[in-house]
Amino acid sequence: MKRIILSYLVSVVCMSALACTSVIVSGKATTSGRPLMLKHRDTDDQKNSVRLFCGEQLVFIGLVNSTSPNNEVWTGTNEAGFSIMNTAAYNFREDSLPDVQMDREGELMYKALSTCMTTADFEQLLDSCSKPMGVEANFGVIDAHGGAAYYEVNNFRWVKYDVNAIACGYRVVTNFCEAGRREDYKGWDRYCIASEVMASEWTADADHRFLFERLSRNTTERNGQRIPRAITSASIVIEGVPAETDPLQTVMWTILGHPLSHIAEPIAVSDYMKCCKSHSNKHRTIARLKNGGLNRQKEERIRQRFRGKK
């Protein structure tokens, strides 16, 4: 019995540590023609930063754990306008691969940002990766050619959902795969909160500010769950470009720290292209969480308030 209880507690902790909320809005659903991609990140690693990488083929910027090695990215965009994010899934495993060989989503996104320019490139990457891939996740992708899609991916296969083909022009994703086991859905209440907001309030002239204010900062509670949580570490909205326009106009609007106590700052690959040409160091931190002052005090109060919530 003790072993069963311990296993349950470990599973709850692991799920809590890797629960995110995301949305992709097609450029067809915005007045500007620019696609939008939100990742509201929940993780036990509260020290996040943004790094510049001079990748294998492409320059890119990405959200990272500040203490992580330089081969993992948890959201990012590159000089070709290709952008990627993920949310963890818990219902799409179809194998018994040891857990020690899993959780390689950050490495896959690093590889994608280093080499991919389009959604088609990402699909080729998924097909060419050695199997098992060590992942169980939803990956959201937009590019500078009008591509906007989610991919449900496990160790051996993937399923695509083209956001451009969805009538409403957007898709909300939390911590389950539609192609997976329904009995193992996670993040359902956060999915419902976000879906209800998008269905009732989204308009074509909305932009990154709407996604931050109405989703990342939305304290609506459903069955004890909210989108902003005690373990929220960052919120990112990547604002892409209209199809076939300059990819360097892509902007990664970035909140480092809890969204209820910090502001969004724009970061663009174009601001740092010269750094890769003038420095031998192939990676550098370009944005950190500001831990001092009133923001930090407010953030701690918010985390205390939300602690104990699911």
C-alpha positions as CSV (number, residue, x, y, z in Angstrom):
1,M,0.0,0.0,0.0
2,K,2.8,2.4,0.9
3,R,4.4,1.8,-2.5
4,I,1.1,2.5,-4.3
5,I,0.6,5.8,-2.4
6,L,4.2,6.8,-3.1
7,S,3.8,6.1,-6.8
8,Y,0.6,8.2,-6.9
9,L,2.3,11.1,-5.2
10,V,5.3,11.0,-7.6
11,S,2.9,11.0,-10.6
12,V,1.0,14.0,-9.2
13,V,4.2,15.9,-8.6
14,C,5.6,15.1,-12.1
15,M,2.4,16.2,-13.7
16,S,2.3,19.4,-11.7
17,A,5.9,20.3,-12.7
18,L,5.2,20.0,-16.4
19,A,1.8,21.5,-17.0
20,C,1.4,24.3,-19.5
21,T,-1.4,26.1,-21.3
22,S,-1.0,27.2,-25.0
23,V,-2.9,28.7,-28.0
24,I,-2.1,29.1,-31.6
25,V,-4.0,31.7,-33.6
26,S,-3.8,31.5,-37.4
27,G,-2.8,34.6,-39.4
28,K,-6.1,34.1,-41.1
29,A,-7.9,34.9,-37.9
30,T,-6.0,38.2,-37.2
31,T,-6.5,41.6,-38.9
32,S,-2.8,42.0,-39.2
33,G,-2.3,38.6,-40.8
34,R,0.2,37.8,-38.2
35,P,-0.1,34.4,-36.4
36,L,0.1,34.3,-32.6
37,M,1.5,31.6,-30.4
38,L,1.1,31.6,-26.6
39,K,2.9,29.4,-24.2
40,H,2.1,29.9,-20.5
41,R,4.8,27.9,-18.8
42,D,4.4,25.9,-15.6
43,T,7.5,24.3,-14.1
44,D,9.2,23.7,-10.8
45,D,12.3,25.5,-12.2
46,Q,11.4,29.1,-11.5
47,K,14.7,30.6,-12.9
48,N,14.1,31.1,-16.6
49,S,15.9,33.2,-19.0
50,V,16.2,33.9,-22.8
51,R,19.3,32.8,-24.7
52,L,20.7,33.6,-28.1
53,F,22.0,30.6,-30.0
54,C,24.1,30.5,-33.1
55,G,22.7,27.1,-34.2
56,E,23.8,24.4,-36.6
57,Q,22.3,26.3,-39.5
58,L,20.2,29.1,-38.1
59,V,20.4,31.8,-35.4
60,F,17.6,31.6,-32.8
61,I,16.5,32.8,-29.4
62,G,14.8,30.6,-26.9
63,L,13.3,30.4,-23.4
64,V,15.5,28.1,-21.2
65,N,16.0,27.0,-17.6
66,S,18.8,29.3,-16.5
67,T,20.8,26.4,-15.1
68,S,20.2,24.0,-18.1
69,P,22.8,22.9,-20.6
70,N,22.9,24.6,-23.9
71,N,21.1,21.9,-25.9
72,E,17.5,22.5,-24.6
73,V,14.9,25.2,-25.4
74,W,11.3,25.4,-24.2
75,T,10.0,28.0,-26.6
76,G,11.7,29.9,-29.3
77,T,12.0,31.5,-32.8
78,N,14.7,31.6,-35.4
79,E,15.9,33.9,-38.2
80,A,13.7,32.1,-40.7
81,G,10.6,33.0,-38.8
82,F,10.1,29.3,-37.6
83,S,8.8,29.2,-34.1
84,I,8.1,26.3,-31.8
85,M,6.7,25.6,-28.3
86,N,5.5,22.5,-26.4
87,T,3.1,21.4,-23.7
88,A,3.6,18.1,-21.9
89,A,1.2,15.3,-22.5
90,Y,0.3,12.3,-20.3
91,N,-1.9,10.1,-22.4
92,F,0.0,9.4,-25.6
93,R,2.7,6.9,-24.5
94,E,2.4,3.6,-26.4
95,D,5.5,1.9,-25.1
96,S,7.4,1.0,-21.9
97,L,10.5,3.0,-22.5
98,P,12.3,3.7,-19.1
99,D,11.5,7.2,-17.8
100,V,15.3,8.0,-17.8
101,Q,15.2,8.0,-21.6
102,M,12.2,10.4,-21.8
103,D,11.8,14.2,-21.4
104,R,13.8,15.1,-24.4
105,E,11.3,17.7,-25.8
106,G,13.7,20.5,-25.1
107,E,16.4,18.8,-27.1
108,L,14.0,18.2,-30.0
109,M,13.0,21.9,-30.0
110,Y,16.6,23.0,-29.9
111,K,17.3,20.8,-33.0
112,A,14.2,22.2,-34.8
113,L,15.2,25.8,-34.2
114,S,18.7,25.1,-35.4
115,T,17.6,23.5,-38.7
116,C,14.0,24.1,-39.6
117,M,12.4,26.9,-41.6
118,T,8.9,25.6,-42.2
119,T,6.3,23.2,-40.8
120,A,7.3,20.8,-43.5
121,D,10.9,20.9,-42.3
122,F,9.7,20.0,-38.8
123,E,7.7,17.1,-40.1
124,Q,10.8,15.8,-41.9
125,L,12.7,16.2,-38.7
126,L,10.2,14.1,-36.8
127,D,10.3,11.4,-39.5
128,S,14.1,11.3,-39.6
129,C,14.8,11.3,-35.8
130,S,16.0,8.0,-34.4
131,K,13.3,6.1,-32.6
132,P,12.3,6.1,-29.8
133,M,12.5,9.9,-29.6
134,G,12.1,10.2,-25.9
135,V,9.1,12.6,-26.1
136,E,5.4,12.7,-25.2
137,A,4.1,16.1,-26.0
138,N,2.2,18.6,-28.0
139,F,4.4,20.8,-30.2
140,G,3.0,24.1,-31.6
141,V,4.7,25.5,-34.7
142,I,4.3,28.6,-36.9
143,D,6.4,29.8,-39.8
144,A,6.9,32.7,-42.1
145,H,5.1,31.0,-45.0
146,G,1.6,30.9,-43.4
147,G,2.1,27.6,-41.6
148,A,0.4,27.1,-38.2
149,A,0.0,23.7,-36.7
150,Y,0.0,21.5,-33.6
151,Y,1.7,18.1,-33.5
152,E,0.9,15.4,-31.0
153,V,4.1,13.4,-30.7
154,N,5.2,10.3,-28.9
155,N,8.3,8.0,-29.2
156,F,7.3,6.5,-32.5
157,R,4.6,8.6,-34.3
158,W,3.0,11.9,-34.6
159,V,-0.4,13.4,-35.5
160,K,-0.8,16.9,-37.1
161,Y,-3.6,19.5,-36.5
162,D,-3.6,22.3,-39.1
163,V,-4.8,25.4,-37.3
164,N,-5.4,27.1,-40.6
165,A,-8.0,24.5,-41.4
166,I,-10.0,25.1,-38.1
167,A,-13.1,27.2,-38.7
168,C,-12.6,29.5,-35.7
169,G,-8.9,30.1,-36.6
170,Y,-7.3,29.0,-33.4
171,R,-6.6,26.0,-31.2
172,V,-6.2,25.7,-27.4
173,V,-3.9,22.9,-26.1
174,T,-3.0,22.0,-22.5
175,N,-1.7,18.6,-21.3
176,F,-3.5,15.9,-23.3
177,C,-3.4,14.6,-26.9
178,E,-6.7,14.1,-28.7
179,A,-5.2,11.0,-30.3
180,G,-4.4,9.6,-26.9
181,R,-6.3,7.9,-24.1
182,R,-9.2,9.9,-22.9
183,E,-9.1,8.5,-19.4
184,D,-5.6,10.1,-18.9
185,Y,-6.5,13.7,-20.0
186,K,-4.6,16.3,-17.9
187,G,-5.2,20.0,-17.8
188,W,-8.9,19.7,-18.8
189,D,-10.1,22.6,-16.6
190,R,-7.4,25.0,-17.8
191,Y,-8.4,23.9,-21.4
192,C,-12.0,24.8,-20.7
193,I,-11.2,28.2,-19.2
194,A,-9.0,29.1,-22.1
195,S,-11.4,27.8,-24.7
196,E,-14.4,29.7,-23.2
197,V,-12.4,32.9,-23.2
198,M,-11.3,32.5,-26.8
199,A,-14.8,31.5,-27.9
200,S,-16.5,34.5,-26.3
201,E,-13.9,37.2,-26.5
202,W,-11.5,36.7,-29.3
203,T,-11.8,39.2,-32.2
204,A,-9.6,39.6,-35.2
205,D,-8.0,42.8,-34.1
206,A,-6.8,41.3,-30.8
207,D,-3.0,40.8,-30.4
208,H,-0.4,39.5,-27.9
209,R,-1.9,41.8,-25.2
210,F,-5.2,39.9,-25.3
211,L,-3.5,36.5,-24.8
212,F,-1.5,37.8,-21.8
213,E,-4.4,39.7,-20.2
214,R,-7.2,37.2,-20.8
215,L,-5.3,33.9,-20.5
216,S,-2.0,34.2,-18.6
217,R,-3.4,36.7,-16.2
218,N,-6.9,35.2,-16.0
219,T,-7.6,34.1,-12.4
220,T,-11.0,32.4,-13.2
221,E,-11.2,29.2,-11.2
222,R,-12.7,25.9,-12.4
223,N,-12.7,22.9,-10.1
224,G,-9.8,24.4,-8.1
225,Q,-7.7,25.1,-11.2
226,R,-6.5,28.3,-12.8
227,I,-4.3,29.1,-15.7
228,P,-1.8,31.1,-13.6
229,R,-0.5,28.8,-10.9
230,A,2.1,28.8,-8.1
231,I,4.5,27.1,-10.5
232,T,4.1,29.5,-13.4
233,S,7.5,30.6,-14.4
234,A,7.0,32.5,-17.7
235,S,4.6,33.4,-20.4
236,I,5.6,33.9,-24.1
237,V,3.6,35.1,-27.1
238,I,5.4,34.8,-30.4
239,E,4.0,37.2,-32.9
240,G,4.8,35.8,-36.4
241,V,4.7,37.6,-39.7
242,P,2.1,37.6,-42.6
243,A,2.9,34.9,-45.1
244,E,5.9,35.5,-47.3
245,T,7.0,38.7,-45.6
246,D,10.2,39.4,-43.7
247,P,10.7,36.7,-41.1
248,L,13.0,39.0,-39.1
249,Q,9.9,41.0,-38.1
250,T,8.9,38.1,-35.8
251,V,8.7,39.2,-32.2
252,M,8.9,37.1,-29.0
253,W,6.9,38.9,-26.4
254,T,8.4,37.6,-23.1
255,I,7.3,37.7,-19.5
256,L,10.0,36.2,-17.3
257,G,8.5,35.4,-13.9
258,H,4.9,35.2,-12.9
259,P,2.6,37.1,-15.4
260,L,0.7,38.7,-12.5
261,S,3.7,40.5,-11.3
262,H,5.9,41.1,-14.4
263,I,5.5,42.9,-17.7
264,A,6.1,41.7,-21.3
265,E,9.1,42.8,-23.2
266,P,9.7,42.4,-26.9
267,I,12.7,40.3,-28.1
268,A,13.6,39.7,-31.7
269,V,16.2,37.6,-33.4
270,S,17.0,40.6,-35.7
271,D,18.4,42.5,-32.7
272,Y,21.1,39.9,-32.2
273,M,22.2,38.7,-35.6
274,K,25.5,40.5,-35.5
275,C,26.4,38.9,-32.2
276,C,26.7,35.5,-33.8
277,K,29.1,36.9,-36.4
278,S,31.2,38.9,-34.1
279,H,31.6,36.5,-31.1
280,S,33.1,33.0,-31.0
281,N,30.7,32.1,-28.1
282,K,27.8,30.3,-29.8
283,H,25.3,31.1,-27.0
284,R,24.7,33.9,-24.6
285,T,22.0,35.0,-22.2
286,I,20.1,38.1,-23.4
287,A,17.3,38.4,-20.9
288,R,17.0,37.3,-17.2
289,L,14.3,37.5,-14.6
290,K,14.6,40.6,-12.5
291,N,14.4,39.3,-9.0
292,G,14.7,42.4,-6.9
293,G,12.3,45.1,-5.6
294,L,8.5,45.2,-5.5
295,N,8.0,42.8,-8.4
296,R,9.8,40.0,-6.6
297,Q,7.8,40.6,-3.4
298,K,4.6,40.7,-5.3
299,E,5.5,37.5,-7.1
300,E,6.1,35.7,-3.9
301,R,2.8,36.8,-2.5
302,I,1.1,35.5,-5.7
303,R,2.8,32.1,-5.5
304,Q,1.8,31.8,-1.8
305,R,-1.8,32.6,-2.8
306,F,-1.9,30.0,-5.5
307,R,0.1,27.3,-3.6
308,G,-2.1,24.3,-2.9
309,K,-4.1,24.8,-6.1
310,K,-4.0,22.0,-8.7
